Amino acid sequence: MLGIIAAVLLVMWLLGFVAFHVSAGFIHILLVLAVIMFVLHLLRGRSATV
């Protein structure tokens, strides 16, 4: 589940950065959230059922 959320956030960041070229902090916050979610997903592994 966290992997899906991280992927969605990463795609949103790429879309916002490439398509709209907005240099607002919101785009970079999305990237940071995607990276954090991905790291949490890697640390928890497949053992978490939530």
NULUMFI-465573 format. One record per residue: residue in one letter; x, y, z of N, C-alpha, C, O, CB in turn. Coordinates in steps of 0.001 Angstrom, whole numbers, plus 500000, padded with zeros to 6 digits. Glycine has a CB too. Example, Ala and Ser with C-alpha at 12.3 -4.5 7.8 and 13.67 -1.06 7.14 Angstrom:
BEGIN
rest = A | nxx = 513190 | nyy = 494310 | nzz = 507800 | caxx = 512300 | cayy = 495500 | cazz = 507800 | cxx = 513200 | cyy = 496700 | czz = 507800 | oxx = 514236 | oyy = 496681 | ozz = 508465 | cbxx = 511308 | cbyy = 495527 | cbzz = 509046
rest = S | nxx = 512850 | nyy = 497750 | nzz = 507080 | caxx = 513670 | cayy = 498940 | cazz = 507140 | cxx = 512900 | cyy = 500030 | czz = 507870 | oxx = 513409 | oyy = 501138 | ozz = 508039 | cbxx = 514084 | cbyy = 499402 | cbzz = 505725
end
This chain:
BEGIN
rest = M | nxx = 500826 | nyy = 498802 | nzz = 500000 | caxx = 500000 | cayy = 500000 | cazz = 500000 | cxx = 500870 | cyy = 501261 | czz = 500000 | oxx = 500601 | oyy = 502214 | ozz = 499268 | cbxx = 499061 | cbyy = 499998 | cbzz = 501214
rest = L | nxx = 501908 | nyy = 501250 | nzz = 500827 | caxx = 502788 | cayy = 502416 | cazz = 500871 | cxx = 503533 | cyy = 502588 | czz = 499554 | oxx = 503820 | oyy = 503709 | ozz = 499136 | cbxx = 503785 | cbyy = 502292 | cbzz = 502027
rest = G | nxx = 503839 | nyy = 501486 | nzz = 498913 | caxx = 504512 | cayy = 501558 | cazz = 497623 | cxx = 503648 | cyy = 502232 | czz = 496564 | oxx = 504144 | oyy = 503000 | ozz = 495740 | cbxx = 504898 | cbyy = 500169 | cbzz = 497163
rest = I | nxx = 502356 | nyy = 501938 | nzz = 496596 | caxx = 501426 | cayy = 502553 | cazz = 495646 | cxx = 501326 | cyy = 504050 | czz = 495908 | oxx = 501339 | oyy = 504853 | ozz = 494975 | cbxx = 500030 | cbyy = 501897 | cbzz = 495740
rest = I | nxx = 501227 | nyy = 504418 | nzz = 497175 | caxx = 501154 | cayy = 505839 | cazz = 497532 | cxx = 502433 | cyy = 506557 | czz = 497109 | oxx = 502380 | oyy = 507663 | ozz = 496573 | cbxx = 500920 | cbyy = 506010 | cbzz = 499053
rest = A | nxx = 503570 | nyy = 505933 | nzz = 497348 | caxx = 504842 | cayy = 506544 | cazz = 496957 | cxx = 504918 | cyy = 506706 | czz = 495445 | oxx = 505388 | oyy = 507733 | ozz = 494954 | cbxx = 506025 | cbyy = 505699 | cbzz = 497457
rest = A | nxx = 504459 | nyy = 505702 | nzz = 494705 | caxx = 504491 | cayy = 505788 | cazz = 493247 | cxx = 503583 | cyy = 506903 | czz = 492736 | oxx = 503951 | oyy = 507639 | ozz = 491821 | cbxx = 504078 | cbyy = 504452 | cbzz = 492629
rest = V | nxx = 502404 | nyy = 507023 | nzz = 493325 | caxx = 501468 | cayy = 508074 | cazz = 492914 | cxx = 502062 | cyy = 509452 | czz = 493202 | oxx = 501991 | oyy = 510349 | ozz = 492361 | cbxx = 500108 | cbyy = 507911 | cbzz = 493640
rest = L | nxx = 502643 | nyy = 509620 | nzz = 494379 | caxx = 503251 | cayy = 510907 | cazz = 494719 | cxx = 504417 | cyy = 511232 | czz = 493800 | oxx = 504598 | oyy = 512384 | ozz = 493406 | cbxx = 503719 | cbyy = 510905 | cbzz = 496167
rest = L | nxx = 505203 | nyy = 510229 | nzz = 493461 | caxx = 506332 | cayy = 510450 | cazz = 492565 | cxx = 505859 | cyy = 510843 | czz = 491165 | oxx = 506436 | oyy = 511732 | ozz = 490539 | cbxx = 507202 | cbyy = 509196 | cbzz = 492493
rest = V | nxx = 504816 | nyy = 510184 | nzz = 490681 | caxx = 504273 | cayy = 510528 | cazz = 489367 | cxx = 503693 | cyy = 511938 | czz = 489388 | oxx = 503872 | oyy = 512691 | ozz = 488431 | cbxx = 503194 | cbyy = 509510 | cbzz = 488940
rest = M | nxx = 503006 | nyy = 512301 | nzz = 490455 | caxx = 502453 | cayy = 513652 | cazz = 490564 | cxx = 503569 | cyy = 514692 | czz = 490555 | oxx = 503442 | oyy = 515750 | ozz = 489939 | cbxx = 501609 | cbyy = 513789 | cbzz = 491843
rest = W | nxx = 504685 | nyy = 514370 | nzz = 491261 | caxx = 505808 | cayy = 515295 | cazz = 491293 | cxx = 506406 | cyy = 515462 | czz = 489903 | oxx = 506671 | oyy = 516580 | ozz = 489460 | cbxx = 506877 | cbyy = 514809 | cbzz = 492277
rest = L | nxx = 506617 | nyy = 514332 | nzz = 489212 | caxx = 507189 | cayy = 514411 | cazz = 487868 | cxx = 506273 | cyy = 515165 | czz = 486915 | oxx = 506739 | oyy = 515966 | ozz = 486104 | cbxx = 507462 | cbyy = 513014 | cbzz = 487326
rest = L | nxx = 504979 | nyy = 514915 | nzz = 487009 | caxx = 504024 | cayy = 515605 | cazz = 486148 | cxx = 504026 | cyy = 517103 | czz = 486423 | oxx = 504034 | oyy = 517915 | ozz = 485498 | cbxx = 502618 | cbyy = 515036 | cbzz = 486344
rest = G | nxx = 504020 | nyy = 517453 | nzz = 487687 | caxx = 504033 | cayy = 518866 | cazz = 488043 | cxx = 505328 | cyy = 519551 | czz = 487653 | oxx = 505319 | oyy = 520714 | ozz = 487248 | cbxx = 503803 | cbyy = 519027 | cbzz = 489517
rest = F | nxx = 506443 | nyy = 518843 | nzz = 487772 | caxx = 507735 | cayy = 519444 | cazz = 487462 | cxx = 507949 | cyy = 519577 | czz = 485966 | oxx = 508469 | oyy = 520593 | ozz = 485503 | cbxx = 508853 | cbyy = 518624 | cbzz = 488069
rest = V | nxx = 507550 | nyy = 518556 | nzz = 485197 | caxx = 507793 | cayy = 518552 | cazz = 483755 | cxx = 506707 | cyy = 519315 | czz = 483002 | oxx = 507008 | oyy = 520161 | ozz = 482159 | cbxx = 507875 | cbyy = 517120 | cbzz = 483237
rest = A | nxx = 505455 | nyy = 519016 | nzz = 483304 | caxx = 504359 | cayy = 519589 | cazz = 482522 | cxx = 504112 | cyy = 521061 | czz = 482856 | oxx = 503909 | oyy = 521880 | ozz = 481960 | cbxx = 503089 | cbyy = 518792 | cbzz = 482755
rest = F | nxx = 504129 | nyy = 521386 | nzz = 484130 | caxx = 503774 | cayy = 522742 | cazz = 484532 | cxx = 504984 | cyy = 523582 | czz = 484895 | oxx = 504901 | oyy = 524810 | ozz = 484934 | cbxx = 502827 | cbyy = 522700 | cbzz = 485694
rest = H | nxx = 506101 | nyy = 522935 | nzz = 485160 | caxx = 507346 | cayy = 523594 | cazz = 485547 | cxx = 507099 | cyy = 524626 | czz = 486649 | oxx = 507546 | oyy = 525771 | ozz = 486574 | cbxx = 507998 | cbyy = 524264 | cbzz = 484327
rest = V | nxx = 506388 | nyy = 524191 | nzz = 487646 | caxx = 506104 | cayy = 525039 | cazz = 488794 | cxx = 507238 | cyy = 524866 | czz = 489791 | oxx = 507588 | oyy = 523742 | ozz = 490149 | cbxx = 504720 | cbyy = 524691 | cbzz = 489440
rest = S | nxx = 507797 | nyy = 525945 | nzz = 490228 | caxx = 508914 | cayy = 525851 | cazz = 491166 | cxx = 508457 | cyy = 526105 | czz = 492598 | oxx = 509249 | oyy = 526517 | ozz = 493446 | cbxx = 510014 | cbyy = 526842 | cbzz = 490783
rest = A | nxx = 507189 | nyy = 525860 | nzz = 492860 | caxx = 506669 | cayy = 526051 | cazz = 494208 | cxx = 507157 | cyy = 524936 | czz = 495122 | oxx = 507548 | oyy = 523866 | ozz = 494656 | cbxx = 505131 | cbyy = 526101 | cbzz = 494195
rest = G | nxx = 507132 | nyy = 525191 | nzz = 496417 | caxx = 507592 | cayy = 524207 | cazz = 497381 | cxx = 506707 | cyy = 522980 | czz = 497441 | oxx = 507162 | oyy = 521926 | ozz = 497887 | cbxx = 507676 | cbyy = 524825 | cbzz = 498732
rest = F | nxx = 505465 | nyy = 523076 | nzz = 497011 | caxx = 504536 | cayy = 521949 | cazz = 497077 | cxx = 505029 | cyy = 520776 | czz = 496256 | oxx = 504872 | oyy = 519626 | ozz = 496667 | cbxx = 503160 | cbyy = 522368 | cbzz = 496600
rest = I | nxx = 505614 | nyy = 521042 | nzz = 495116 | caxx = 506100 | cayy = 519977 | cazz = 494243 | cxx = 507215 | cyy = 519203 | czz = 494941 | oxx = 507272 | oyy = 517976 | ozz = 494864 | cbxx = 506601 | cbyy = 520556 | cbzz = 492896
rest = H | nxx = 508086 | nyy = 519919 | nzz = 495611 | caxx = 509199 | cayy = 519263 | cazz = 496276 | cxx = 508748 | cyy = 518535 | czz = 497544 | oxx = 509352 | oyy = 517538 | ozz = 497940 | cbxx = 510277 | cbyy = 520280 | cbzz = 496612
rest = I | nxx = 507698 | nyy = 519033 | nzz = 498170 | caxx = 507133 | cayy = 518324 | cazz = 499321 | cxx = 506568 | cyy = 516980 | czz = 498871 | oxx = 506701 | oyy = 515986 | ozz = 499585 | cbxx = 506031 | cbyy = 519177 | cbzz = 500009
rest = L | nxx = 505944 | nyy = 516937 | nzz = 497705 | caxx = 505445 | cayy = 515672 | cazz = 497170 | cxx = 506584 | cyy = 514685 | czz = 496951 | oxx = 506445 | oyy = 513497 | ozz = 497241 | cbxx = 504692 | cbyy = 515906 | cbzz = 495859
rest = L | nxx = 507699 | nyy = 515171 | nzz = 496443 | caxx = 508845 | cayy = 514291 | cazz = 496231 | cxx = 509364 | cyy = 513742 | czz = 497545 | oxx = 509659 | oyy = 512552 | ozz = 497653 | cbxx = 509957 | cbyy = 515028 | cbzz = 495498
rest = V | nxx = 509477 | nyy = 514594 | nzz = 498535 | caxx = 509967 | cayy = 514148 | cazz = 499841 | cxx = 509015 | cyy = 513126 | czz = 500444 | oxx = 509465 | oyy = 512127 | ozz = 501005 | cbxx = 510140 | cbyy = 515345 | cbzz = 500797
rest = L | nxx = 507716 | nyy = 513352 | nzz = 500343 | caxx = 506740 | cayy = 512394 | cazz = 500853 | cxx = 506838 | cyy = 511057 | czz = 500115 | oxx = 506722 | oyy = 509997 | ozz = 500731 | cbxx = 505324 | cbyy = 512963 | cbzz = 500728
rest = A | nxx = 507048 | nyy = 511107 | nzz = 498807 | caxx = 507180 | cayy = 509867 | cazz = 498038 | cxx = 508406 | cyy = 509082 | czz = 498480 | oxx = 508345 | oyy = 507860 | ozz = 498615 | cbxx = 507264 | cbyy = 510171 | cbzz = 496539
rest = V | nxx = 509504 | nyy = 509766 | nzz = 498703 | caxx = 510724 | cayy = 509090 | cazz = 499136 | cxx = 510545 | cyy = 508499 | czz = 500529 | oxx = 510971 | oyy = 507372 | ozz = 500783 | cbxx = 511914 | cbyy = 510062 | cbzz = 499119
rest = I | nxx = 509922 | nyy = 509246 | nzz = 501428 | caxx = 509687 | cayy = 508745 | cazz = 502787 | cxx = 508786 | cyy = 507517 | czz = 502759 | oxx = 509060 | oyy = 506533 | ozz = 503447 | cbxx = 509060 | cbyy = 509842 | cbzz = 503669
rest = M | nxx = 507717 | nyy = 507564 | nzz = 501974 | caxx = 506818 | cayy = 506424 | cazz = 501881 | cxx = 507530 | cyy = 505206 | czz = 501304 | oxx = 507305 | oyy = 504085 | ozz = 501759 | cbxx = 505605 | cbyy = 506775 | cbzz = 501028
rest = F | nxx = 508387 | nyy = 505416 | nzz = 500308 | caxx = 509119 | cayy = 504314 | cazz = 499698 | cxx = 510087 | cyy = 503692 | czz = 500702 | oxx = 510199 | oyy = 502469 | ozz = 500781 | cbxx = 509877 | cbyy = 504797 | cbzz = 498453
rest = V | nxx = 510778 | nyy = 504519 | nzz = 501460 | caxx = 511714 | cayy = 504001 | cazz = 502469 | cxx = 510965 | cyy = 503232 | czz = 503552 | oxx = 511416 | oyy = 502169 | ozz = 503978 | cbxx = 512525 | cbyy = 505154 | cbzz = 503103
rest = L | nxx = 509835 | nyy = 503753 | nzz = 503996 | caxx = 509029 | cayy = 503040 | cazz = 504987 | cxx = 508563 | cyy = 501693 | czz = 504436 | oxx = 508541 | oyy = 500693 | ozz = 505153 | cbxx = 507817 | cbyy = 503889 | cbzz = 505408
rest = H | nxx = 508199 | nyy = 501682 | nzz = 503176 | caxx = 507770 | cayy = 500431 | cazz = 502543 | cxx = 508907 | cyy = 499422 | czz = 502516 | oxx = 508696 | oyy = 498240 | ozz = 502786 | cbxx = 507265 | cbyy = 500692 | cbzz = 501117
rest = L | nxx = 510097 | nyy = 499875 | nzz = 502198 | caxx = 511246 | cayy = 498972 | cazz = 502171 | cxx = 511593 | cyy = 498458 | czz = 503569 | oxx = 511946 | oyy = 497290 | ozz = 503732 | cbxx = 512455 | cbyy = 499678 | cbzz = 501560
rest = L | nxx = 511494 | nyy = 499323 | nzz = 504573 | caxx = 511828 | cayy = 498928 | cazz = 505936 | cxx = 510817 | cyy = 497949 | czz = 506514 | oxx = 511192 | oyy = 497028 | ozz = 507238 | cbxx = 511921 | cbyy = 500149 | cbzz = 506820
rest = R | nxx = 509547 | nyy = 498139 | nzz = 506203 | caxx = 508522 | cayy = 497256 | cazz = 506744 | cxx = 508481 | cyy = 495932 | czz = 506017 | oxx = 508160 | oyy = 494906 | ozz = 506618 | cbxx = 507170 | cbyy = 497916 | cbzz = 506674
rest = G | nxx = 508797 | nyy = 495935 | nzz = 504754 | caxx = 508774 | cayy = 494692 | cazz = 503988 | cxx = 507366 | cyy = 494193 | czz = 503764 | oxx = 506405 | oyy = 494959 | ozz = 503840 | cbxx = 509583 | cbyy = 493630 | cbzz = 504688
rest = R | nxx = 507248 | nyy = 492921 | nzz = 503491 | caxx = 505940 | cayy = 492328 | cazz = 503202 | cxx = 505263 | cyy = 491802 | czz = 504462 | oxx = 504155 | oyy = 491273 | ozz = 504380 | cbxx = 506088 | cbyy = 491200 | cbzz = 502190
rest = S | nxx = 505895 | nyy = 491933 | nzz = 505621 | caxx = 505319 | cayy = 491383 | cazz = 506851 | cxx = 504123 | cyy = 492197 | czz = 507354 | oxx = 503263 | oyy = 491663 | ozz = 508055 | cbxx = 506382 | cbyy = 491318 | cbzz = 507934
rest = A | nxx = 504065 | nyy = 493479 | nzz = 507003 | caxx = 502972 | cayy = 494319 | cazz = 507465 | cxx = 501724 | cyy = 494057 | czz = 506620 | oxx = 501796 | oyy = 494061 | ozz = 505392 | cbxx = 503368 | cbyy = 495811 | cbzz = 507406
rest = T | nxx = 500595 | nyy = 493832 | nzz = 507264 | caxx = 499363 | cayy = 493564 | cazz = 506542 | cxx = 498485 | cyy = 494785 | czz = 506425 | oxx = 497453 | oyy = 494732 | ozz = 505756 | cbxx = 498605 | cbyy = 492466 | cbzz = 507208
rest = V | nxx = 498852 | nyy = 495862 | nzz = 507041 | caxx = 498022 | cayy = 497079 | cazz = 507017 | cxx = 498345 | cyy = 497912 | czz = 505820 | oxx = 497751 | oyy = 498973 | ozz = 505628 | cbxx = 498213 | cbyy = 497902 | cbzz = 508283
end
